Amino acid sequence: MAPPEYPLLPKTLLVISLKTYFTPSRTITYLRSLIDPQNEILRPDNRSQLLLALIPDFLTIYPCSEILQSHFPELQTTEQQYQQQQNNQRQPPPFLLGAQDCFWKPLGPYTGEISPSCLKDLNVSLVELGHAERRDIFHETDEQVGRKAAAVSVHGMIPLVCVGEVSWPGSIMADAVRTAVVECAVQPVPAGVEHVAGVVEGIRRVVRGSGREGDIRVLYGGSAGPGLWGKGGLGKAVDGMFLGRFAHEIEGVRKVVREVEETF
């Protein structure tokens, strides 16, 4: 069986996780504002270098998927059209839709859980796993997060695994598809860019040492905002950032996007 196909990622990824701060109606309004050309958040000319991802609450994934497919016709590709795209030069998608968690079983009698098969069916491309809040409140373990990462990768989605300086991704990634795109969101202790760069390089060595063949991306998992990416900032250490609550306002997202674009 051929390995799953994963989204092609550009140089930099900016991720917005709404957690449970927004109601569904506010999330829908927010997404429409993000992709509205008049707001100049996304510039098609930069698609090969910068990608924005939104991770809404579970209730809002379906309407968000419908909105994105309506706005970006290329997201509506059939299997035949997808294969034709593979024969041509691949491009990153115009936007990524994510989920905040999932279960490790595809379908079955698992009341209250979120199926990776269902997420894939709704055009989810990225699944956040192992967040500190889930580890603290729901007592999730590395073993559970690893099973979830494996399920996500088997379904052709990207596992975005949250790690800290005391939790490393080696064992978590052990069961994931070896050719899968892997992302780690690291939240180091407060420190300068050089310290962050050292932590990031350590994570890359651990993941590469596990024999992975797929792309490895490391994001800054702190609540990043304007002023962190530019000259002498995080841009030289990581492949992207999680944007904090300041990104709940469109102007905050625009500021970070412009700052990243200045480094291209």
Secondary structure, 3 states (H helix, E strand, C coil): CCCCCCCCCCCEEEEEECCCCCCHHHHHHHHHHHHCHHHCCCCHHHCCCEEEEEECCHHHHHHHHHHHHHHCHHHHCCHHHHHHHHHCCCCCCCCEEEECCCCCCCCCCCCCCCCHHHHHHCCCCEEEECCHHHHHHCCCCHHHHHHHHHHHHHCCCEEEEEEECCECCCCCCCCCCCCCCEEEEECCCCCCHHHHHHHHHHHHHHHHHCCCCCCEEEEEEEEECCCCCCCCCHHHCCCEEEECHHHHCHHHHHHHHHHHHCCC
